[in-house]
Amino acid sequence: MTLLLFFIILGALIFVHELGHFISAKKAGIRVDEFALGFPPKILSKKIGETTYALNLVPFGGYVRIHGEDPEDADKRGLATRINADGDADDARRFTSKPRYIQAVVLASGVLGNIVFAWLLLSLGFLSGTPSSLEGRHAQQARDAKILVTSVLPGSPAERAGLKSGDAILSLTEGKRRFAEIDAASARAFIGESSGALSVSYRRKDEVRQLEIIPEEGIIPEKKAIGVTLDTVGLVRFGIFRSFLEGARTTAELSYSVTVGLFSFLADAFQGEAGLDAITGPVGIAGLVGEARIQGIAYLLSFTAFISINLAVINLLPIPALDGGRLLFLAIEGITRRGIPSKVARALNTAGFAFLILLMVVVTYRDIAKLFLPFP
């Protein structure tokens, strides 16, 4: 079920990204030759009008083939008007025949598609009722507060005892000491001060359960811990207008946080201080999808929105083969008033694509290895 859900989410994220390119190209009067989810070989394809719609076998990606976007094809067009298979003059409908600002809009529209998708998902979450941290700005509107386990460290005492992400902590007991408040910070302090086994009462879905955990040192500095992340969470629900307003605000905040985090990572990478542990590949994301599914539909919507924003920000990086790289090429052409030679553009795009594939392979290997080997 988790794997199926992962591919559904991945397909949705790719779809909205490519849909952004598709709609903007159509609105600009540019011919779109193909709209595809996944990479070849093809599974299904159907031509409707001038566009072929395809579903391909390799699920990690997708593309929109826009008429005249290929730089090599653009070099070949010369000054003559091209005639398509139907005998119609279509040079004016080429991507490169449009002003550069329109080309930039088409290239950036995929990112916009992911941002809009995240906004809609977050808004739906607020409309239906979404869990929100009581440490955030929605604390006063939250209802039914509880201490929630938001993540469990692999190999930790909590994982060995059977505690899972999504469990709600009801009480902690150690001898005569007992904690039964609804405050995650106090719960963490209670665990840190423990000297023996903790009896943990928790709710999983509608069932109340009990287990024992022995906190250990070394998980966090200078304190004992059981290897969980706890948060005080309540349910927040708004009306339609407020939901979409809060969805927009949350989208903006997440976009800012993701951007700052990404540039901080890149700055550390240039200084040789960043590691691949900060990057999660498809296997790791699939695992996170499983955790979000356990916690409920509202968490799944928020998680999908977060991934969509991550994809948008990453796509704006000035790396050839990404939208940001193509925007960089366009900016260079605008400044120099000269087109980048097709061989140079193709070589850079190929190198960029190879780098991204290599990075994905390395990160995926680490994600898989983490399931079997302890990484420091």
C-alpha positions as CSV (number, residue, x, y, z in Angstrom):
1,M,0.0,0.0,0.0
2,T,2.8,2.4,0.9
3,L,4.6,1.8,-2.4
4,L,1.4,2.3,-4.4
5,L,0.8,5.5,-2.5
6,F,4.3,6.7,-3.2
7,F,3.9,6.2,-6.9
8,I,0.5,8.0,-6.9
9,I,2.1,11.0,-5.1
10,L,5.1,11.0,-7.3
11,G,2.9,10.9,-10.4
12,A,0.7,13.7,-9.1
13,L,3.8,15.9,-8.4
14,I,5.2,15.3,-11.9
15,F,1.8,15.8,-13.5
16,V,1.2,19.3,-11.9
17,H,4.8,20.3,-12.8
18,E,4.5,19.3,-16.4
19,L,0.9,20.7,-16.5
20,G,2.3,24.1,-15.6
21,H,4.7,24.0,-18.7
22,F,1.9,22.6,-20.9
23,I,-0.7,25.2,-20.0
24,S,1.6,28.2,-20.2
25,A,3.0,27.0,-23.6
26,K,-0.6,26.5,-24.9
27,K,-1.6,30.0,-23.6
28,A,1.4,31.5,-25.3
29,G,0.5,29.9,-28.7
30,I,3.4,27.5,-28.7
31,R,2.8,24.0,-30.2
32,V,3.1,21.2,-27.7
33,D,4.1,17.9,-29.4
34,E,4.1,15.5,-26.4
35,F,3.0,15.4,-22.8
36,A,4.5,12.4,-21.0
37,L,4.6,11.0,-17.4
38,G,7.7,8.9,-16.8
39,F,10.5,8.1,-19.2
40,P,10.5,5.7,-22.2
41,P,9.8,3.0,-23.1
42,K,6.1,3.9,-23.6
43,I,3.3,1.9,-22.1
44,L,0.4,3.9,-23.5
45,S,0.1,6.8,-25.9
46,K,-2.7,8.6,-27.7
47,K,-2.6,11.6,-30.0
48,I,-5.3,14.2,-29.4
49,G,-5.2,17.1,-31.7
50,E,-1.5,18.1,-32.2
51,T,-0.3,16.6,-28.9
52,T,0.6,13.0,-28.0
53,Y,-0.2,12.1,-24.4
54,A,2.0,9.2,-23.1
55,L,2.4,7.1,-20.1
56,N,6.0,5.6,-19.9
57,L,7.5,2.8,-18.0
58,V,10.2,4.5,-15.8
59,P,8.2,6.4,-13.2
60,F,10.8,8.8,-11.8
61,G,10.1,11.9,-14.0
62,G,8.2,13.2,-16.9
63,Y,8.4,15.8,-19.7
64,V,6.6,18.1,-22.1
65,R,8.1,18.2,-25.6
66,I,7.5,21.8,-26.8
67,H,7.9,22.6,-30.5
68,G,11.3,24.3,-31.2
69,E,12.6,24.0,-27.6
70,D,15.4,21.7,-28.7
71,P,18.4,24.0,-29.3
72,E,19.8,21.8,-32.1
73,D,16.5,22.0,-33.9
74,A,16.4,25.7,-33.4
75,D,19.8,26.1,-35.1
76,K,18.6,24.2,-38.1
77,R,15.6,26.3,-38.8
78,G,17.6,29.2,-40.3
79,L,15.6,32.2,-41.6
80,A,13.1,30.1,-43.6
81,T,9.6,29.4,-42.3
82,R,9.2,25.7,-41.4
83,I,6.2,23.8,-42.8
84,N,4.8,21.0,-40.6
85,A,3.3,17.7,-41.7
86,D,-0.1,19.3,-42.4
87,G,1.4,21.9,-44.7
88,D,0.9,24.7,-42.2
89,A,3.4,27.4,-41.5
90,D,4.3,27.0,-37.8
91,D,7.4,29.0,-37.3
92,A,5.5,31.5,-35.2
93,R,4.5,28.7,-32.9
94,R,8.0,27.7,-32.0
95,F,9.3,28.1,-28.5
96,T,12.3,30.1,-29.7
97,S,10.2,32.4,-31.9
98,K,8.6,33.9,-28.8
99,P,10.0,36.8,-26.8
100,R,12.4,35.7,-24.1
101,Y,10.1,36.8,-21.3
102,I,7.4,34.4,-22.6
103,Q,10.1,31.7,-22.8
104,A,11.0,32.4,-19.2
105,V,7.3,32.2,-18.1
106,V,7.0,28.8,-19.9
107,L,10.1,27.5,-18.2
108,A,9.1,28.8,-14.7
109,S,5.5,27.5,-15.0
110,G,6.4,24.0,-13.9
111,V,7.8,25.4,-10.6
112,L,4.6,27.5,-10.3
113,G,2.5,24.4,-10.8
114,N,4.2,22.7,-7.8
115,I,3.7,25.8,-5.6
116,V,0.0,26.1,-6.5
117,F,-0.4,22.4,-5.9
118,A,1.1,22.7,-2.4
119,W,-1.1,25.7,-1.7
120,L,-4.2,23.7,-2.7
121,L,-3.2,20.7,-0.6
122,L,-2.5,22.8,2.5
123,S,-5.7,24.7,2.1
124,L,-7.7,21.4,1.8
125,G,-6.0,20.3,5.0
126,F,-7.1,23.4,6.9
127,L,-10.6,23.1,5.5
128,S,-11.0,19.4,6.5
129,G,-9.1,19.8,9.8
130,T,-5.3,19.5,10.0
131,P,-3.0,18.7,13.0
132,S,-1.0,21.7,14.0
133,S,1.8,22.2,16.5
134,L,0.7,24.1,19.6
135,E,4.0,25.9,19.4
136,G,2.9,27.6,16.1
137,R,0.7,30.5,15.4
138,H,-2.5,28.3,15.3
139,A,-2.1,27.3,19.0
140,Q,-5.2,29.2,20.1
141,Q,-7.4,27.7,17.4
142,A,-6.3,24.1,18.0
143,R,-8.6,21.6,19.6
144,D,-8.2,18.0,21.0
145,A,-4.5,18.6,21.9
146,K,-2.3,15.5,22.4
147,I,1.4,14.6,22.5
148,L,2.2,12.9,19.2
149,V,5.2,10.8,18.2
150,T,6.2,12.4,14.9
151,S,9.2,10.3,14.2
152,V,11.1,7.3,15.6
153,L,14.9,6.9,15.3
154,P,15.8,3.6,13.7
155,G,17.5,1.2,16.1
156,S,16.4,3.3,19.1
157,P,14.9,2.0,22.4
158,A,11.5,3.3,21.2
159,E,11.7,1.4,17.9
160,R,12.8,-1.8,19.7
161,A,9.9,-1.5,22.2
162,G,7.4,-1.0,19.3
163,L,6.6,2.7,19.5
164,K,5.6,4.1,16.1
165,S,5.2,7.4,14.4
166,G,1.6,8.6,14.9
167,D,1.2,7.1,18.4
168,A,-0.3,9.5,21.0
169,I,1.4,9.5,24.4
170,L,-1.1,9.4,27.2
171,S,1.2,9.0,30.2
172,L,4.7,8.1,31.3
173,T,5.5,6.4,34.6
174,E,8.7,5.5,36.4
175,G,8.2,4.1,39.9
176,K,6.3,6.8,41.9
177,R,7.0,9.5,39.2
178,R,4.1,10.0,36.8
179,F,3.7,12.3,33.8
180,A,0.2,12.8,32.3
181,E,0.3,16.4,31.0
182,I,-0.3,17.5,27.4
183,D,3.0,19.2,26.8
184,A,5.8,17.7,24.6
185,A,8.6,19.8,26.2
186,S,7.7,18.5,29.7
187,A,7.5,15.0,28.4
188,R,11.0,15.2,27.0
189,A,12.2,16.6,30.3
190,F,10.6,13.8,32.2
191,I,12.3,11.2,29.9
192,G,15.6,12.9,30.2
193,E,15.5,12.8,34.0
194,S,14.6,9.1,34.2
195,S,16.9,6.6,35.9
196,G,15.2,3.3,35.0
197,A,12.5,1.7,32.8
198,L,9.6,3.9,31.7
199,S,6.1,2.5,31.5
200,V,4.5,4.2,28.5
201,S,0.7,4.4,27.9
202,Y,-0.2,5.4,24.4
203,R,-3.1,5.4,21.9
204,R,-2.7,3.9,18.4
205,K,-5.8,4.7,16.4
206,D,-8.6,3.8,18.8
207,E,-6.7,1.3,20.9
208,V,-4.9,2.2,24.2
209,R,-1.7,0.2,24.7
210,Q,1.1,-0.1,27.2
211,L,4.8,-0.8,26.8
212,E,8.1,-0.4,28.7
213,I,11.2,1.5,27.4
214,I,14.6,1.9,29.0
215,P,16.0,5.3,28.0
216,E,19.6,5.4,26.9
217,E,22.4,7.9,26.9
218,G,24.2,9.0,23.7
219,I,21.1,9.6,21.6
220,I,21.1,13.3,22.5
221,P,23.9,15.1,24.3
222,E,24.0,15.1,28.1
223,K,20.5,13.5,28.5
224,K,18.8,10.1,28.4
225,A,16.4,9.6,25.5
226,I,14.3,6.9,23.9
227,G,14.8,8.1,20.3
228,V,11.5,9.8,19.4
229,T,10.5,13.3,18.3
230,L,7.5,14.5,20.2
231,D,5.2,17.5,19.5
232,T,2.1,18.9,21.1
233,V,-0.5,18.8,18.4
234,G,-4.1,19.9,18.1
235,L,-6.6,19.9,15.3
236,V,-7.1,23.2,13.4
237,R,-10.1,23.7,11.1
238,F,-11.1,26.9,9.3
239,G,-13.8,28.0,6.8
240,I,-13.2,28.2,3.1
241,F,-11.8,31.7,2.8
242,R,-9.6,31.4,6.0
243,S,-8.4,27.9,4.8
244,F,-7.1,29.2,1.5
245,L,-5.5,32.3,3.2
246,E,-3.7,30.1,5.8
247,G,-2.8,27.7,3.0
248,A,-1.1,30.6,1.1
249,R,0.7,31.8,4.2
250,T,1.9,28.3,5.1
251,T,3.1,27.7,1.5
252,A,5.1,31.0,1.6
253,E,6.6,30.1,5.0
254,L,7.6,26.6,3.8
255,S,9.0,27.9,0.6
256,Y,11.2,30.3,2.5
257,S,12.3,27.7,4.9
258,V,13.1,25.1,2.2
259,T,15.0,27.8,0.2
260,V,17.1,28.9,3.2
261,G,17.7,25.2,4.2
262,L,18.8,24.3,0.6
263,F,21.2,27.3,0.3
264,S,22.6,26.5,3.8
265,F,23.3,23.0,2.6
266,L,24.9,24.2,-0.6
267,A,27.1,26.6,1.4
268,D,28.2,23.8,3.7
269,A,28.8,21.6,0.6
270,F,31.2,24.2,-0.9
271,Q,33.1,24.3,2.4
272,G,33.2,20.5,2.5
273,E,31.1,20.3,5.7
274,A,27.8,18.9,4.2
275,G,27.1,15.2,4.0
276,L,24.6,13.1,2.0
277,D,22.8,12.2,5.2
278,A,20.8,15.5,4.7
279,I,19.5,14.2,1.4
280,T,16.7,11.7,1.0
281,G,16.1,9.8,-2.2
282,P,13.1,7.9,-3.6
283,V,13.4,5.0,-1.1
284,G,13.7,7.3,1.9
285,I,10.7,9.4,0.7
286,A,8.7,6.2,0.2
287,G,9.4,5.4,3.9
288,L,8.3,8.9,4.9
289,V,5.1,8.4,2.9
290,G,4.4,5.3,4.9
291,E,4.8,7.2,8.2
292,A,2.6,10.1,7.0
293,R,-0.1,7.5,5.9
294,I,-0.1,6.0,9.4
295,Q,-0.7,9.5,10.9
296,G,-3.7,10.2,8.7
297,I,-4.8,11.9,5.6
298,A,-4.1,15.4,6.9
299,Y,-0.5,14.5,7.5
300,L,-0.3,13.0,4.1
301,L,-1.6,16.1,2.5
302,S,0.9,18.3,4.4
303,F,3.8,15.9,3.6
304,T,2.9,15.9,-0.2
305,A,2.7,19.7,-0.1
306,F,6.1,19.8,1.5
307,I,7.7,17.5,-1.1
308,S,6.0,19.6,-3.9
309,I,7.6,22.8,-2.5
310,N,11.0,21.0,-2.3
311,L,10.7,20.0,-5.9
312,A,9.9,23.5,-6.9
313,V,12.9,25.0,-5.1
314,I,15.3,22.4,-6.4
315,N,14.1,22.8,-9.9
316,L,15.1,26.5,-9.8
317,L,18.7,25.6,-9.1
318,P,20.9,26.8,-12.0
319,I,21.9,23.3,-13.0
320,P,21.7,22.3,-16.6
321,A,18.8,19.8,-17.2
322,L,16.7,21.6,-14.5
323,D,14.4,24.5,-15.2
324,G,16.8,26.8,-13.3
325,G,19.6,25.8,-15.7
326,R,17.4,26.5,-18.7
327,L,16.5,29.9,-17.3
328,L,20.2,30.6,-16.8
329,F,20.8,29.9,-20.4
330,L,18.0,32.2,-21.4
331,A,19.4,35.0,-19.2
332,I,22.9,34.6,-20.7
333,E,21.4,34.8,-24.2
334,G,19.4,37.9,-23.2
335,I,22.6,39.6,-21.9
336,T,24.9,38.6,-24.8
337,R,22.2,39.0,-27.4
338,R,23.5,35.7,-28.9
339,G,22.1,32.2,-28.7
340,I,24.2,29.5,-26.9
341,P,25.5,27.0,-29.5
342,S,23.4,23.9,-29.6
343,K,26.3,21.6,-29.1
344,V,27.4,23.5,-25.9
345,A,23.8,23.5,-24.6
346,R,23.3,19.8,-25.3
347,A,26.6,18.9,-23.7
348,L,25.9,20.9,-20.5
349,N,22.4,19.5,-20.3
350,T,23.7,16.0,-20.7
351,A,26.4,16.6,-18.0
352,G,23.8,18.0,-15.7
353,F,21.4,15.1,-16.2
354,A,24.2,12.6,-15.6
355,F,25.1,14.4,-12.4
356,L,21.5,14.3,-11.2
357,I,21.2,10.6,-12.0
358,L,24.5,9.8,-10.3
359,L,23.3,11.7,-7.2
360,M,20.0,9.9,-7.1
361,V,21.8,6.5,-7.4
362,V,24.2,7.3,-4.6
363,V,21.4,8.7,-2.3
364,T,19.1,5.7,-3.1
365,Y,22.0,3.3,-2.3
366,R,22.4,5.0,1.1
367,D,18.7,4.9,1.7
368,I,18.6,1.2,1.0
369,A,21.8,0.5,3.0
370,K,20.3,2.3,6.0
371,L,17.7,-0.4,6.2
372,F,20.4,-3.0,6.8
373,L,23.6,-1.2,7.9
374,P,24.0,1.4,10.7
375,F,25.4,4.6,9.3
376,P,27.1,7.1,11.7
